[in-house]
Amino acid sequence: PLGIALRGATLIVSEVSGAYIRSVNPADGSTAILAGTGVVGFLDGPLGTATLGDPYDVAVDSAGVSFFTENAAVRKLVLSSAVVSTLASVAGSGSGLSLDGSGVLYVSLTLSTSGARRATGDDARIDMVSVSDGTTSTMSGVTGAILGVAVDYEGSQLFTVESAGRVRGFNATTVASTEAPAEEAAGFPTWAAVVIVLVLATLAIGGFT
């Protein structure tokens, strides 16, 4: 399991190794497979036949629709119609994923052709994808070794976590850095940076309950 998001009181989890999207009931720990057949692939269609490759991160909108990054695509899972579809193709391996209140997905991408998501140098960027039609644009001025991304509900504050073990904050409108990097890698491991991004994202959408 790697990516995680909330749909109401249920956790939605992406499982890279098993090529599944699962739900988890926090009350009793029970799980259910929502998408994926156990066969690695990339096939859109009904849940019984649609295959996943390596679903990495996941986001859920207010209607309960799940979105997930997978290889060079952002895919969509609609439980009400029991269908997996491809929302947009992206120019790189998608890692982090975050959704603002207006229906825009922010996707952190590794641009290297090796397929490795541990970006180095300036081989990563943030793309914005509309959930309504899959229209994609690139956010200029946000580069670096980006592994994950979080955006607030208004889409005004953007946070990234980098492989060097730091979190950066940006004004998403002007793309100006709004805060200094956190501790560098020597004293601030990447997992801790990921935790900070998750906390910031949670606070941005209304806090813990």
LOBA-833260 format. One record per residue (C-alpha): residue number from 1; x, y, z. Coordinates in pm, 1 decimal. Each point is the difference from the previous one (the first is absolute). Layout:
<recs>
<rec><lumba>NUM</lumba><x>X</x><y>Y</y><z>Z</z></rec>
...
</recs>
This chain:
<recs>
<rec><lumba>1</lumba><x>0.0</x><y>0.0</y><z>0.0</z></rec>
<rec><lumba>2</lumba><x>122.7</x><y>348.8</y><z>-78.4</z></rec>
<rec><lumba>3</lumba><x>-252.7</x><y>272.8</y><z>-85.3</z></rec>
<rec><lumba>4</lumba><x>-285.5</x><y>77.0</y><z>237.3</z></rec>
<rec><lumba>5</lumba><x>-306.7</x><y>227.2</y><z>-0.7</z></rec>
<rec><lumba>6</lumba><x>-331.5</x><y>31.3</y><z>181.8</z></rec>
<rec><lumba>7</lumba><x>-341.7</x><y>-62.6</y><z>-152.4</z></rec>
<rec><lumba>8</lumba><x>-235.6</x><y>90.8</y><z>279.8</z></rec>
<rec><lumba>9</lumba><x>102.8</x><y>-222.4</y><z>290.1</z></rec>
<rec><lumba>10</lumba><x>167.7</x><y>-256.6</y><z>-227.3</z></rec>
<rec><lumba>11</lumba><x>365.6</x><y>-8.6</y><z>-97.0</z></rec>
<rec><lumba>12</lumba><x>87.3</x><y>-50.5</y><z>-366.8</z></rec>
<rec><lumba>13</lumba><x>343.9</x><y>-156.7</y><z>-42.4</z></rec>
<rec><lumba>14</lumba><x>211.6</x><y>-62.4</y><z>-308.6</z></rec>
<rec><lumba>15</lumba><x>199.4</x><y>-322.7</y><z>4.2</z></rec>
<rec><lumba>16</lumba><x>295.7</x><y>10.4</y><z>-237.5</z></rec>
<rec><lumba>17</lumba><x>123.6</x><y>-356.8</y><z>33.7</z></rec>
<rec><lumba>18</lumba><x>-340.5</x><y>-162.3</y><z>-33.5</z></rec>
<rec><lumba>19</lumba><x>-133.3</x><y>245.3</y><z>-261.2</z></rec>
<rec><lumba>20</lumba><x>-317.5</x><y>68.1</y><z>198.4</z></rec>
<rec><lumba>21</lumba><x>-202.8</x><y>288.6</y><z>133.9</z></rec>
<rec><lumba>22</lumba><x>-144.0</x><y>-105.8</y><z>336.4</z></rec>
<rec><lumba>23</lumba><x>-233.4</x><y>141.8</y><z>260.3</z></rec>
<rec><lumba>24</lumba><x>77.0</x><y>-24.2</y><z>370.0</z></rec>
<rec><lumba>25</lumba><x>-251.6</x><y>38.8</y><z>281.5</z></rec>
<rec><lumba>26</lumba><x>190.8</x><y>176.7</y><z>281.8</z></rec>
<rec><lumba>27</lumba><x>-251.9</x><y>-123.2</y><z>258.2</z></rec>
<rec><lumba>28</lumba><x>83.2</x><y>-368.7</y><z>-36.2</z></rec>
<rec><lumba>29</lumba><x>287.8</x><y>-18.1</y><z>-250.4</z></rec>
<rec><lumba>30</lumba><x>-202.3</x><y>-191.4</y><z>-257.4</z></rec>
<rec><lumba>31</lumba><x>103.7</x><y>45.1</y><z>-363.1</z></rec>
<rec><lumba>32</lumba><x>-160.0</x><y>-45.2</y><z>-340.9</z></rec>
<rec><lumba>33</lumba><x>137.9</x><y>9.9</y><z>-353.6</z></rec>
<rec><lumba>34</lumba><x>-156.8</x><y>283.1</y><z>-198.2</z></rec>
<rec><lumba>35</lumba><x>199.0</x><y>-31.1</y><z>-322.4</z></rec>
<rec><lumba>36</lumba><x>261.2</x><y>-234.3</y><z>-142.6</z></rec>
<rec><lumba>37</lumba><x>-4.8</x><y>-367.0</y><z>-87.8</z></rec>
<rec><lumba>38</lumba><x>339.5</x><y>-101.5</y><z>134.3</z></rec>
<rec><lumba>39</lumba><x>132.6</x><y>-5.9</y><z>-356.3</z></rec>
<rec><lumba>40</lumba><x>239.3</x><y>286.2</y><z>-75.3</z></rec>
<rec><lumba>41</lumba><x>-108.8</x><y>193.6</y><z>-306.4</z></rec>
<rec><lumba>42</lumba><x>-158.1</x><y>317.7</y><z>-127.6</z></rec>
<rec><lumba>43</lumba><x>-353.5</x><y>-63.0</y><z>-118.4</z></rec>
<rec><lumba>44</lumba><x>-297.3</x><y>230.2</y><z>47.2</z></rec>
<rec><lumba>45</lumba><x>-350.1</x><y>-136.4</y><z>38.5</z></rec>
<rec><lumba>46</lumba><x>-233.2</x><y>-167.3</y><z>249.6</z></rec>
<rec><lumba>47</lumba><x>144.3</x><y>-81.2</y><z>341.2</z></rec>
<rec><lumba>48</lumba><x>-3.8</x><y>-372.0</y><z>-68.3</z></rec>
<rec><lumba>49</lumba><x>236.0</x><y>30.6</y><z>-295.6</z></rec>
<rec><lumba>50</lumba><x>186.3</x><y>331.8</y><z>42.1</z></rec>
<rec><lumba>51</lumba><x>366.6</x><y>-51.4</y><z>89.9</z></rec>
<rec><lumba>52</lumba><x>243.9</x><y>227.6</y><z>180.8</z></rec>
<rec><lumba>53</lumba><x>376.4</x><y>25.4</y><z>-23.3</z></rec>
<rec><lumba>54</lumba><x>155.4</x><y>174.4</y><z>297.7</z></rec>
<rec><lumba>55</lumba><x>-253.5</x><y>239.5</y><z>153.9</z></rec>
<rec><lumba>56</lumba><x>210.6</x><y>240.4</y><z>201.5</z></rec>
<rec><lumba>57</lumba><x>-193.5</x><y>279.6</y><z>166.9</z></rec>
<rec><lumba>58</lumba><x>-373.8</x><y>58.4</y><z>32.9</z></rec>
<rec><lumba>59</lumba><x>-241.8</x><y>290.1</y><z>47.8</z></rec>
<rec><lumba>60</lumba><x>-377.1</x><y>4.4</y><z>49.2</z></rec>
<rec><lumba>61</lumba><x>-246.5</x><y>274.9</y><z>-93.6</z></rec>
<rec><lumba>62</lumba><x>-314.3</x><y>107.3</y><z>185.2</z></rec>
<rec><lumba>63</lumba><x>-212.8</x><y>-239.7</y><z>-207.1</z></rec>
<rec><lumba>64</lumba><x>210.9</x><y>-296.9</y><z>104.7</z></rec>
<rec><lumba>65</lumba><x>176.0</x><y>-41.7</y><z>-335.5</z></rec>
<rec><lumba>66</lumba><x>355.8</x><y>-127.1</y><z>43.5</z></rec>
<rec><lumba>67</lumba><x>293.4</x><y>113.0</y><z>-212.6</z></rec>
<rec><lumba>68</lumba><x>340.3</x><y>-163.9</y><z>-2.7</z></rec>
<rec><lumba>69</lumba><x>337.5</x><y>43.0</y><z>-167.8</z></rec>
<rec><lumba>70</lumba><x>135.7</x><y>-291.9</y><z>-194.5</z></rec>
<rec><lumba>71</lumba><x>303.3</x><y>5.3</y><z>-228.6</z></rec>
<rec><lumba>72</lumba><x>-60.2</x><y>278.9</y><z>-253.0</z></rec>
<rec><lumba>73</lumba><x>-369.7</x><y>46.2</y><z>72.8</z></rec>
<rec><lumba>74</lumba><x>-258.0</x><y>123.4</y><z>246.5</z></rec>
<rec><lumba>75</lumba><x>-284.6</x><y>-250.2</y><z>24.4</z></rec>
<rec><lumba>76</lumba><x>-348.0</x><y>22.5</y><z>147.2</z></rec>
<rec><lumba>77</lumba><x>-207.6</x><y>-249.4</y><z>197.6</z></rec>
<rec><lumba>78</lumba><x>-375.6</x><y>62.3</y><z>14.0</z></rec>
<rec><lumba>79</lumba><x>-165.1</x><y>-251.2</y><z>230.6</z></rec>
<rec><lumba>80</lumba><x>-354.1</x><y>108.4</y><z>-86.1</z></rec>
<rec><lumba>81</lumba><x>51.0</x><y>-114.0</y><z>-359.4</z></rec>
<rec><lumba>82</lumba><x>260.5</x><y>-267.8</y><z>88.9</z></rec>
<rec><lumba>83</lumba><x>246.5</x><y>124.5</y><z>-260.8</z></rec>
<rec><lumba>84</lumba><x>370.5</x><y>84.6</y><z>-15.0</z></rec>
<rec><lumba>85</lumba><x>101.3</x><y>249.7</y><z>-268.6</z></rec>
<rec><lumba>86</lumba><x>300.2</x><y>209.8</y><z>-96.8</z></rec>
<rec><lumba>87</lumba><x>-53.9</x><y>367.3</y><z>78.4</z></rec>
<rec><lumba>88</lumba><x>322.3</x><y>136.1</y><z>-148.6</z></rec>
<rec><lumba>89</lumba><x>339.0</x><y>-99.4</y><z>-132.8</z></rec>
<rec><lumba>90</lumba><x>299.2</x><y>176.5</y><z>154.1</z></rec>
<rec><lumba>91</lumba><x>360.1</x><y>40.7</y><z>-111.8</z></rec>
<rec><lumba>92</lumba><x>170.2</x><y>-203.1</y><z>269.2</z></rec>
<rec><lumba>93</lumba><x>-55.6</x><y>-235.9</y><z>290.6</z></rec>
<rec><lumba>94</lumba><x>-265.1</x><y>139.8</y><z>232.6</z></rec>
<rec><lumba>95</lumba><x>76.8</x><y>-16.9</y><z>370.9</z></rec>
<rec><lumba>96</lumba><x>-172.9</x><y>247.4</y><z>229.9</z></rec>
<rec><lumba>97</lumba><x>-362.1</x><y>101.1</y><z>-53.7</z></rec>
<rec><lumba>98</lumba><x>-216.9</x><y>262.5</y><z>168.4</z></rec>
<rec><lumba>99</lumba><x>-341.9</x><y>149.7</y><z>-80.5</z></rec>
<rec><lumba>100</lumba><x>-123.4</x><y>352.3</y><z>66.4</z></rec>
<rec><lumba>101</lumba><x>-358.7</x><y>109.7</y><z>53.3</z></rec>
<rec><lumba>102</lumba><x>-55.4</x><y>115.9</y><z>-357.8</z></rec>
<rec><lumba>103</lumba><x>68.5</x><y>-339.1</y><z>-153.7</z></rec>
<rec><lumba>104</lumba><x>364.0</x><y>37.0</y><z>-99.3</z></rec>
<rec><lumba>105</lumba><x>245.5</x><y>-281.2</y><z>66.9</z></rec>
<rec><lumba>106</lumba><x>361.7</x><y>89.9</y><z>70.9</z></rec>
<rec><lumba>107</lumba><x>232.7</x><y>-277.7</y><z>-113.8</z></rec>
<rec><lumba>108</lumba><x>370.4</x><y>-23.7</y><z>78.8</z></rec>
<rec><lumba>109</lumba><x>184.3</x><y>-159.3</y><z>-290.6</z></rec>
<rec><lumba>110</lumba><x>339.8</x><y>-157.3</y><z>-48.1</z></rec>
<rec><lumba>111</lumba><x>112.8</x><y>81.1</y><z>-352.7</z></rec>
<rec><lumba>112</lumba><x>284.9</x><y>-250.6</y><z>-22.9</z></rec>
<rec><lumba>113</lumba><x>-46.9</x><y>-285.0</y><z>-245.7</z></rec>
<rec><lumba>114</lumba><x>132.6</x><y>-258.3</y><z>245.2</z></rec>
<rec><lumba>115</lumba><x>-340.2</x><y>-26.4</y><z>165.6</z></rec>
<rec><lumba>116</lumba><x>149.8</x><y>64.7</y><z>344.2</z></rec>
<rec><lumba>117</lumba><x>-215.4</x><y>232.6</y><z>207.3</z></rec>
<rec><lumba>118</lumba><x>282.2</x><y>111.9</y><z>227.0</z></rec>
<rec><lumba>119</lumba><x>68.3</x><y>321.6</y><z>-188.5</z></rec>
<rec><lumba>120</lumba><x>342.1</x><y>159.0</y><z>5.9</z></rec>
<rec><lumba>121</lumba><x>104.0</x><y>349.0</y><z>-99.5</z></rec>
<rec><lumba>122</lumba><x>-261.5</x><y>185.2</y><z>-201.1</z></rec>
<rec><lumba>123</lumba><x>-154.1</x><y>-303.8</y><z>-169.1</z></rec>
<rec><lumba>124</lumba><x>-345.3</x><y>49.6</y><z>152.1</z></rec>
<rec><lumba>125</lumba><x>-290.5</x><y>241.2</y><z>-32.6</z></rec>
<rec><lumba>126</lumba><x>-361.3</x><y>60.7</y><z>101.1</z></rec>
<rec><lumba>127</lumba><x>-280.6</x><y>-46.4</y><z>-252.8</z></rec>
<rec><lumba>128</lumba><x>-359.0</x><y>111.4</y><z>56.7</z></rec>
<rec><lumba>129</lumba><x>-280.0</x><y>-221.6</y><z>-131.0</z></rec>
<rec><lumba>130</lumba><x>-367.3</x><y>94.7</y><z>-15.3</z></rec>
<rec><lumba>131</lumba><x>-220.2</x><y>-278.6</y><z>137.1</z></rec>
<rec><lumba>132</lumba><x>-286.1</x><y>110.1</y><z>-227.6</z></rec>
<rec><lumba>133</lumba><x>171.0</x><y>-56.2</y><z>-334.8</z></rec>
<rec><lumba>134</lumba><x>362.2</x><y>-104.7</y><z>59.0</z></rec>
<rec><lumba>135</lumba><x>144.6</x><y>325.1</y><z>-132.2</z></rec>
<rec><lumba>136</lumba><x>364.2</x><y>19.0</y><z>111.5</z></rec>
<rec><lumba>137</lumba><x>235.1</x><y>293.4</y><z>52.5</z></rec>
<rec><lumba>138</lumba><x>341.1</x><y>36.1</y><z>160.7</z></rec>
<rec><lumba>139</lumba><x>65.4</x><y>221.7</y><z>299.6</z></rec>
<rec><lumba>140</lumba><x>305.0</x><y>204.8</y><z>-91.8</z></rec>
<rec><lumba>141</lumba><x>254.5</x><y>91.1</y><z>263.1</z></rec>
<rec><lumba>142</lumba><x>-43.6</x><y>-310.3</y><z>217.1</z></rec>
<rec><lumba>143</lumba><x>280.5</x><y>-245.3</y><z>-71.9</z></rec>
<rec><lumba>144</lumba><x>242.9</x><y>-207.5</y><z>201.1</z></rec>
<rec><lumba>145</lumba><x>21.4</x><y>-352.9</y><z>131.6</z></rec>
<rec><lumba>146</lumba><x>-374.1</x><y>-16.1</y><z>77.3</z></rec>
<rec><lumba>147</lumba><x>-146.0</x><y>-318.4</y><z>145.9</z></rec>
<rec><lumba>148</lumba><x>-335.9</x><y>117.8</y><z>132.5</z></rec>
<rec><lumba>149</lumba><x>-237.3</x><y>292.5</y><z>-8.6</z></rec>
<rec><lumba>150</lumba><x>-282.7</x><y>145.9</y><z>209.6</z></rec>
<rec><lumba>151</lumba><x>-227.1</x><y>293.6</y><z>-79.7</z></rec>
<rec><lumba>152</lumba><x>-256.6</x><y>180.9</y><z>213.5</z></rec>
<rec><lumba>153</lumba><x>-372.2</x><y>7.7</y><z>-76.2</z></rec>
<rec><lumba>154</lumba><x>17.5</x><y>341.7</y><z>-167.4</z></rec>
<rec><lumba>155</lumba><x>292.3</x><y>-104.1</y><z>-218.4</z></rec>
<rec><lumba>156</lumba><x>203.3</x><y>294.9</y><z>126.2</z></rec>
<rec><lumba>157</lumba><x>268.8</x><y>-170.4</y><z>208.7</z></rec>
<rec><lumba>158</lumba><x>207.8</x><y>-283.7</y><z>-139.0</z></rec>
<rec><lumba>159</lumba><x>242.8</x><y>-217.8</y><z>195.5</z></rec>
<rec><lumba>160</lumba><x>256.1</x><y>-239.7</y><z>-144.4</z></rec>
<rec><lumba>161</lumba><x>219.4</x><y>-262.7</y><z>160.1</z></rec>
<rec><lumba>162</lumba><x>336.6</x><y>-66.2</y><z>-159.2</z></rec>
<rec><lumba>163</lumba><x>237.1</x><y>-294.3</y><z>-0.5</z></rec>
<rec><lumba>164</lumba><x>259.0</x><y>215.5</y><z>177.8</z></rec>
<rec><lumba>165</lumba><x>-227.2</x><y>-22.8</y><z>303.6</z></rec>
<rec><lumba>166</lumba><x>-158.4</x><y>342.6</y><z>3.8</z></rec>
<rec><lumba>167</lumba><x>-344.8</x><y>153.2</y><z>-33.6</z></rec>
<rec><lumba>168</lumba><x>-49.2</x><y>317.7</y><z>-204.6</z></rec>
<rec><lumba>169</lumba><x>-298.8</x><y>230.5</y><z>-6.9</z></rec>
<rec><lumba>170</lumba><x>-116.3</x><y>206.3</y><z>-296.9</z></rec>
<rec><lumba>171</lumba><x>-264.6</x><y>255.2</y><z>-78.4</z></rec>
<rec><lumba>172</lumba><x>-175.9</x><y>-198.0</y><z>-271.9</z></rec>
<rec><lumba>173</lumba><x>-122.7</x><y>319.0</y><z>-169.3</z></rec>
<rec><lumba>174</lumba><x>332.2</x><y>176.0</y><z>-35.3</z></rec>
<rec><lumba>175</lumba><x>216.6</x><y>-312.5</y><z>39.7</z></rec>
<rec><lumba>176</lumba><x>213.2</x><y>190.4</y><z>246.8</z></rec>
<rec><lumba>177</lumba><x>156.8</x><y>-188.6</y><z>287.4</z></rec>
<rec><lumba>178</lumba><x>-183.6</x><y>91.0</y><z>320.3</z></rec>
<rec><lumba>179</lumba><x>216.8</x><y>-175.9</y><z>252.8</z></rec>
<rec><lumba>180</lumba><x>356.4</x><y>-115.6</y><z>38.7</z></rec>
<rec><lumba>181</lumba><x>84.4</x><y>-366.8</y><z>-49.8</z></rec>
<rec><lumba>182</lumba><x>-21.2</x><y>-221.9</y><z>303.7</z></rec>
<rec><lumba>183</lumba><x>308.6</x><y>-172.1</y><z>133.2</z></rec>
<rec><lumba>184</lumba><x>232.1</x><y>-144.7</y><z>-260.7</z></rec>
<rec><lumba>185</lumba><x>41.9</x><y>-372.0</y><z>-47.4</z></rec>
<rec><lumba>186</lumba><x>269.1</x><y>-42.4</y><z>262.7</z></rec>
<rec><lumba>187</lumba><x>-244.5</x><y>51.4</y><z>284.5</z></rec>
<rec><lumba>188</lumba><x>-339.3</x><y>-27.8</y><z>-164.4</z></rec>
<rec><lumba>189</lumba><x>-82.5</x><y>-334.8</y><z>-164.2</z></rec>
<rec><lumba>190</lumba><x>-232.7</x><y>-15.5</y><z>-296.4</z></rec>
<rec><lumba>191</lumba><x>-262.9</x><y>-195.7</y><z>194.8</z></rec>
<rec><lumba>192</lumba><x>-28.7</x><y>287.7</y><z>244.6</z></rec>
<rec><lumba>193</lumba><x>-48.5</x><y>244.7</y><z>-286.2</z></rec>
<rec><lumba>194</lumba><x>-278.5</x><y>-220.0</y><z>-133.8</z></rec>
<rec><lumba>195</lumba><x>-169.8</x><y>5.4</y><z>341.3</z></rec>
<rec><lumba>196</lumba><x>13.2</x><y>379.9</y><z>5.4</z></rec>
<rec><lumba>197</lumba><x>-159.8</x><y>22.2</y><z>-345.5</z></rec>
<rec><lumba>198</lumba><x>-280.0</x><y>-234.5</y><z>110.0</z></rec>
<rec><lumba>199</lumba><x>-62.3</x><y>209.3</y><z>312.2</z></rec>
<rec><lumba>200</lumba><x>-4.8</x><y>322.5</y><z>-201.2</z></rec>
<rec><lumba>201</lumba><x>-241.8</x><y>-150.2</y><z>-249.8</z></rec>
<rec><lumba>202</lumba><x>-228.6</x><y>-120.3</y><z>276.8</z></rec>
<rec><lumba>203</lumba><x>-4.2</x><y>338.3</y><z>169.1</z></rec>
<rec><lumba>204</lumba><x>-66.0</x><y>169.8</y><z>-334.9</z></rec>
<rec><lumba>205</lumba><x>-321.6</x><y>-197.9</y><z>-53.8</z></rec>
<rec><lumba>206</lumba><x>-140.5</x><y>52.4</y><z>341.8</z></rec>
<rec><lumba>207</lumba><x>220.5</x><y>-161.8</y><z>259.8</z></rec>
<rec><lumba>208</lumba><x>-7.3</x><y>-326.4</y><z>185.7</z></rec>
<rec><lumba>209</lumba><x>-321.7</x><y>-151.8</y><z>134.4</z></rec>
</recs>
